[in-house]
Amino acid sequence: MPGDRTDRPHRLAYDVAEALLAPWPAQAHPDNGWPQAWTDKTWHVGGISALDLGAGDDPGGMPSRAAGAGASGPRDVLVLWGTGGDDPDQGGYAEAQRATPGWRWTFRGGRLPAADDLAAELRTADVVVCHAGQGSVADVALLRRPAVVLAQPRPHAEQEATVRAVARMGIAATGVGWPSAQEWPGLLEEALATGGAGWQRWGGDGALAAAAHLDGLADRFSLEVTPPPQGSTEGPA
């Protein structure tokens, strides 16, 4: 996980691990303060999304309308909120909606209604607003959607670290906490102007790469196992 992991329990776990699986690209966290020994055994596979797009599906999805384009009808904002923290209060949602005429808002996740087809809703959103959890970020990255990524309070400041990484890489508009009403028009336009193509550098399809690394590690361990003597009933040494 990102954030400050230099406390004693994390140091012990990371020191004894054979490998560290990082669901982000190698360039995301140059400020993590890790010793070189950890970096040397890290597999940077990019985001790992739980979305199942189906065989032959285009992860790039549908292009959003350009900032300032005179397209008819409201633009669509999808708020993708996960679990593990507090939802913004309903007043915050209502203020954001009132401050952004011309935008149509849909809210998913947390204590909010679930989507029947989240991938489809992500594809058709002009901008996705999500917190900076690894799952939500990976889903947005997989479908390369213009986004506003917001850090929420978590142990070890993990979401703040992810927001810094996204901002550093120039992938999306970012913020800390739920923005004030007057900030929303600018954030949505910034997300549109940034677009979603930059998410390709983050990646959301890291599961296959992670599985390949794990298979390789398992193969290496299997070669190190000494078979028991012929006729022995003991297990491998």
C-alpha distance (Angstrom), angle and dihedral (degrees) to the residues before:
residue distance angle dihedral
M1 . . .
P2 3.81 . .
G3 3.77 124.7 .
D4 3.80 130.7 59.8
R5 3.82 106.2 -21.7
T6 3.80 98.1 160.4
D7 3.82 95.6 105.7
R8 3.82 115.7 116.6
P9 3.84 98.4 -99.7
H10 3.79 92.4 50.4
R11 3.80 92.4 44.1
L12 3.81 90.6 53.1
A13 3.82 93.0 47.8
Y14 3.80 94.1 45.8
D15 3.81 92.7 45.0
V16 3.82 94.8 54.1
A17 3.82 96.4 39.9
E18 3.79 117.5 108.0
A19 3.81 88.8 -143.8
L20 3.80 140.4 -3.4
L21 3.80 119.1 -133.4
A22 3.81 111.7 -148.4
P23 3.83 116.7 -169.0
W24 3.81 93.0 -154.7
P25 3.83 135.7 67.8
A26 3.78 120.7 -83.5
Q27 3.82 93.5 -110.5
A28 3.81 95.0 54.0
H29 3.82 102.4 87.5
P30 3.81 114.0 29.0
D31 3.83 87.9 147.7
N32 3.82 97.4 58.4
G33 3.82 95.3 108.3
W34 3.79 93.0 -132.9
P35 3.81 119.9 159.6
Q36 3.78 114.4 -114.8
A37 3.81 91.3 -110.0
W38 3.81 90.0 65.7
T39 3.79 93.9 45.9
D40 3.80 91.0 49.7
K41 3.81 92.4 59.2
T42 3.81 97.4 40.4
W43 3.79 122.8 115.3
H44 3.82 107.3 -150.5
V45 3.80 102.1 -161.7
G46 3.81 101.5 158.9
G47 3.77 125.0 -121.3
I48 3.80 120.7 -21.3
S49 3.80 111.1 -143.2
A50 3.80 123.5 -167.0
L51 3.80 91.6 -150.7
D52 3.80 116.0 117.3
L53 3.79 106.6 -147.2
G54 3.79 96.6 177.7
A55 3.77 130.4 -124.5
G56 3.78 114.6 -46.9
D57 3.79 93.4 6.4
D58 3.78 116.1 147.9
P59 3.82 109.1 -119.5
G60 3.78 90.2 -161.5
G61 3.78 90.3 71.9
M62 3.77 121.3 -172.2
P63 3.80 122.7 -27.0
S64 3.78 115.1 -112.4
R65 3.76 122.6 -128.4
A66 3.78 114.2 -88.3
A67 3.78 121.0 -104.9
G68 3.78 110.8 -89.4
A69 3.80 93.0 13.5
G70 3.78 114.4 147.8
A71 3.80 95.0 -130.0
S72 3.78 114.6 157.0
G73 3.77 119.4 -111.8
P74 3.79 130.4 24.5
R75 3.77 123.3 -51.4
D76 3.80 116.2 -117.6
V77 3.81 126.5 -118.6
L78 3.81 118.6 -169.0
V79 3.81 115.0 -162.7
L80 3.80 106.9 -154.9
W81 3.79 108.6 -168.8
G82 3.79 123.6 175.2
T83 3.78 134.0 -162.7
G84 3.79 132.8 -90.6
G85 3.78 98.2 71.4
D86 3.77 143.5 42.1
D87 3.78 123.3 -61.8
P88 3.80 115.3 -127.9
D89 3.77 107.3 -97.6
Q90 3.77 118.8 -100.6
G91 3.77 89.3 -108.1
G92 3.79 89.6 61.9
Y93 3.79 91.3 52.1
A94 3.78 92.2 47.7
E95 3.81 92.8 48.9
A96 3.81 91.3 50.3
Q97 3.80 90.7 51.3
R98 3.80 93.7 48.1
A99 3.80 91.0 48.8
T100 3.81 94.0 53.6
P101 3.81 110.9 54.5
G102 3.77 109.5 -179.0
W103 3.80 92.6 40.3
R104 3.80 124.8 98.7
W105 3.83 113.8 -150.8
T106 3.83 128.8 -150.1
F107 3.81 121.0 -176.3
R108 3.83 124.4 -152.2
G109 3.81 136.4 169.6
G110 3.79 137.9 29.5
R111 3.80 107.6 45.9
L112 3.80 89.4 -18.5
P113 3.82 124.5 102.5
A114 3.80 115.2 -75.6
A115 3.80 121.5 -120.3
D116 3.80 120.4 -112.7
D117 3.81 89.0 -145.2
L118 3.80 111.7 12.7
A119 3.80 94.5 179.5
A120 3.80 90.7 56.0
E121 3.80 92.2 49.0
L122 3.79 91.1 48.5
R123 3.80 90.9 51.3
T124 3.77 94.9 52.5
A125 3.82 97.0 43.6
D126 3.78 115.2 103.6
V127 3.83 88.8 -153.6
V128 3.80 130.4 12.5
V129 3.80 119.2 -151.7
C130 3.80 112.5 -158.7
H131 3.76 140.7 158.2
A132 3.80 117.0 -110.6
G133 3.80 97.6 -102.4
Q134 3.79 115.5 136.3
G135 3.81 94.4 -115.9
S136 3.79 97.2 49.3
V137 3.79 92.9 44.8
A138 3.82 90.8 49.5
D139 3.82 91.7 50.8
V140 3.81 91.4 51.8
A141 3.80 90.9 44.6
L142 3.80 93.4 50.1
L143 3.81 91.4 56.6
R144 3.83 93.3 34.4
R145 3.77 96.4 -131.8
P146 3.80 126.2 173.2
A147 3.77 103.3 -106.0
V148 3.77 151.4 -177.7
V149 3.82 108.0 -144.0
L150 3.82 115.6 -161.5
A151 3.80 126.3 -166.0
Q152 3.80 115.1 -133.7
P153 3.83 125.5 -166.4
R154 3.81 110.5 -83.3
P155 3.82 135.3 154.7
H156 3.81 114.0 -80.3
A157 3.83 90.5 14.4
E158 3.79 89.8 -91.1
Q159 3.79 96.3 157.6
E160 3.79 93.1 47.7
A161 3.81 87.7 54.5
T162 3.80 91.2 51.7
V163 3.80 92.1 48.8
R164 3.81 90.0 51.5
A165 3.80 89.3 51.0
V166 3.81 93.6 49.1
A167 3.81 91.2 47.3
R168 3.80 92.7 46.2
M169 3.80 90.7 52.6
G170 3.82 91.9 46.7
I171 3.80 93.0 -127.5
A172 3.82 103.1 132.2
A173 3.78 146.2 -7.8
T174 3.79 110.9 -83.1
G175 3.78 143.4 -166.2
V176 3.79 144.4 164.0
G177 3.79 117.0 -113.4
W178 3.79 124.7 -12.2
P179 3.84 107.2 -39.1
S180 3.77 123.0 -121.3
A181 3.79 118.3 -103.1
Q182 3.81 94.1 -102.4
E183 3.81 91.6 54.8
W184 3.79 96.1 58.0
P185 3.83 101.5 77.2
G186 3.80 91.4 53.7
L187 3.80 94.2 44.2
L188 3.80 93.4 51.8
E189 3.79 92.4 47.7
E190 3.82 90.4 47.2
A191 3.80 89.9 52.6
L192 3.81 91.5 50.2
A193 3.79 92.0 48.1
T194 3.81 91.8 48.7
G195 3.80 92.1 49.4
G196 3.78 126.1 -165.9
A197 3.80 104.2 -86.5
G198 3.81 92.7 94.0
W199 3.79 90.8 67.7
Q200 3.79 87.7 76.6
R201 3.82 85.8 76.6
W202 3.81 90.0 56.7
G203 3.78 98.1 42.3
G204 3.78 130.3 -156.1
D205 3.80 100.2 -155.5
G206 3.79 98.7 73.2
A207 3.81 94.7 126.3
L208 3.81 94.1 89.8
A209 3.80 92.2 48.7
A210 3.81 90.4 47.9
A211 3.81 90.9 50.2
A212 3.80 91.1 50.4
H213 3.81 91.0 51.8
L214 3.80 91.0 48.9
D215 3.80 91.5 48.9
G216 3.80 89.5 51.4
L217 3.79 91.7 49.7
A218 3.80 91.3 48.8
D219 3.81 90.4 49.5
R220 3.80 90.7 51.0
F221 3.79 91.6 51.7
S222 3.81 91.9 47.2
L223 3.81 89.7 56.4
E224 3.80 90.0 51.9
V225 3.81 93.7 54.7
T226 3.81 113.1 101.0
P227 3.82 112.3 -139.2
P228 3.81 116.4 -127.5
P229 3.83 119.5 -104.0
Q230 3.77 114.5 -83.5
G231 3.78 110.1 -83.2
S232 3.80 93.8 17.2
T233 3.77 118.7 132.0
E234 3.80 92.7 -154.7
G235 3.75 121.8 108.3
P236 3.81 124.7 -115.3
A237 3.79 115.5 -57.3
